[in-house]
């Protein structure tokens, strides 16, 4: 079986599982699903990072503490939880600079506990959308991330000539990213038509979210490049590890959820 076939089949299974947890399970189940994803991603990140045992312990403790804060604080609008989303957005802006300037600028291993918290815990913004019965918006976020990745992959294969970030990812091209973002706009436009969503600014938010999803993919590539490995793990055939599969979602979630806060 070719890698492409494995990639497609795994993506179908993962998308089906995610949609099942969004639309067919209670909010507590969805919360548990996110907890599993965060823990698996955390241990893959710790495997990639060349840091001390103490640093890893602090990272685990920080992620657990701030995940608890996000999970229980966001539904009630607690300021300490809500503020984590815009902080994560600023952190991702700094990460775009790291991606552009790599290898001259890299994540500091000493700051791994902070980076782990800001990388992983904002994904509980998905929990906030689910808790507030914003399932159509939750689905749109998934479609943006999946669409940006899939359209970019096939656009890059067909039209790609100019490398986007050769020091991080030899396969990504500028043409592929443009194709991915066009796909995001088409998907969002179709979603607006189906759901009768009235605010055109969701198109702008979708485009920005798509850009950050690409940045999330490239940011994770820094850790893989520094560890000299192709994938963060081997749990998902054709995709590598859990972190490989959700890197775009990790960057997209705080941007999208923060944007929804302002739009509403």
N, C-alpha and C positions, 0 to 999 in steps of 0.2 A: 504494500500500500504506500503510495507516494506521500510526501510530507504535506502537499497541498490538500489531498483528500483527508488526511488525519486532522489537519487544521480546520477544515470545513466541518467535519463530523463532530469534532470536539466543541467547536463554536456553537453548533446547533444544540448539542446537549446542554452546554452551559447556559445558553440563552433560554432554553426551555425550563431549566431548573430555576433560573432567576425569575422568569415570568410566573412560574408556578408559585414561588414564595411571595411575589408581589400581589397577585390577584386571587390566590386560592387558599391562603393561610392567614391565621390571626397575626396581629402585629407582633406578638411575643415570639412567634416562630421566625418572623423576618428579622427581629432583633438577634435571635440566636444564630441565624444564618450569617449575619454581619459579624458577630463575635468570632465565629469559626474562620471567616475570611481574614479578619484582622490578625488573629493569632497565627494562622499559617503564613501570612505575608510577613509578619514580624520575624518569625524564626528564619524565613528565607533571607530577609534583610540582614539579620545578625550573622548568618552564614557567609554572606558576601563581604561584610565589613570586617576589616582587620583591626579589631579593637580589643581592649583588655576584658577580662571576665567581669570586673567591676562595672565597666562601661555597659556591658550587655545587661547586667542585672538592673542598672539604673534605667536602661531603655525599656526593659520589660515592665518595671514598676511604673514608669512614667506613662507608658501606653495604657496599662490597665487603669491607672488613676484617672487619666484624662478621658479615656473611653467611657468610664463610668459617669464622669461629669457631663460629657456630651449626650450620652444616652438618656440620662434622667433630667438633665437641665434644658435641653432643646425643646422638648414637648411643653414644658412649663414656661418657656421664655426666660429662663434664668440668665442674667447678663453675663456671668462668667462663662457660660456655655456658648451663648450667642456670639460673644466677641471672638471666640476661637475661629469662626469662619472668615471674617475679614482679615484676621492675623494670618491665617493660612493663605489667603489670596495674596497678601504682600510677600509672604515667604515664597510663593510660587513665582512671583515676578522676579525675585532675586535668583531663583533657580533657572529662569530663562537666561539670565546673564551668565550663570555658571555653564549652561549648555553651550551658549554662543562662544564663550571664552575658554572652554576646555581644550587642551589639558593645562592651560596656565592657571585656571581657577577651578578648584575642586571642593566638594563637601569636606568639612573638617571632621576627622574621626572623633576628636575630643567632644564635638557637639552632637554626636550620634543620638543621645537620648532626646535632645530637642528636635532634631531632624526626624526621628522616628515618630514622635508625638504629632508633629505637624504634617507628616506624610500620611499617617494611618488614621488618626482619630477623627478628622473631618468627614470621613466616609459615613459617620453616623448622621450626617445631614440627610442621607437617604432615609434613615429611620424617622426623621422629622417629617419628611414628605409623606411617608407611609402613615405615620401616626395621625396626621391631619387629613387623611383620606385624599391626598393629592396624587392618586395613582396615575392619572394621565400624564402629569408632569414628570413623575418618576419614570414612566415608560419613555417619555421624550428624552430624558437624560441618557438612558441606556441606548436609545436609538442614535443619539448624537455621537456618543463614544464609539459604538459599534460601526456606525455609518462612516465616521471619519477614518477609522482603521481599515474597513473593507474597501471603501472607494479609493483610499490612498494606495492600498496594496495593488489593486487591479489597474488603477491609473498609472502607477509607477511602473508596473510590468509592461504596460502598453506604450506609454509616452515618455517614461523617465529617462532623462539624459544628464541632468545636473544634480550632483549630490547635495543633499541638504546639510548633513553633518558628517562628513567622511571620517572624522576622528572618533565618532561614536557609533555610527550605524552606516555600514556600506550599502545597505539596501534602500534606504530612504532617499527620495528625490524631491526636488522642489515641485516638479510636475505632479508627483504623487500627492503631495500635501494640498496643492491647489485643487486637484480632483477630489480629494477627501472633503475639503471645505465646501466645494460645490455640491457634493453629495449631502452634506449636513444641511445646507439651505433647502435642497429639494425635499429631504425627509421632513424638515420642520414645516415647510410649506404644506406638504401633504397632511401632516399631523394637525396643523391649524385648520385645514379644510374639513377634516374628519371630525374634529372636536369642537369646531366653531369658536375657537379661541380668538378673542377680538383684538388683542394688542399686538401690533406689528413689531413692537420692540423685542418680542420674544425671538425674532429672527436675528437681531443684533446679539442678543444674549447667546443664542445657539452658536453663532459664528465664533464669538469670543471663547465659548466653552470648547468648541472644536479645536481651536488653536492651542488652548491649554492642555487638551488631551494629548496632542502631539508632543508638547513640552514634557508631559508626565512620562511618556514613553522614553524620550531621550534622556531625561534625568535619571531614570532607573538604569539606563545603559551606562552611565558614568560608573555606578557601583559594579556593574558586570565587567566593564573594561578594566577597572582597577583590580578586580579579583581574577581577571584573565579567564572568564568563563562565558559561554554563549548564552546560557539561560540561568534564571534564579533557582530553578529546580527542575524536576522531571515528572511532576505529578500529572500534568495535562499533556497528552500526546499532541504533537504538532505546535504546541504553544510554550512548553517549558514548565515553569512554575506558576503558582497562583499570582505572585507579584508580577510576572510577565503579562498575565492576562488582565490585571486590573490597574496597571500603572497609569493608563490614560484616565480611568475612572477616578483614581485618587486625586489627580490634578483637576479634573473637570468638576467634581462634586462641590467643593467650596465655592468655586466661581459661579456655578449654576444656582446653588441654593441661596447664596448671598444676593444674586441678581433677582431671584424670585421674591426674596424679602422686600426688595425695593419696588418691584413691579406691583406687589400687592399692597 
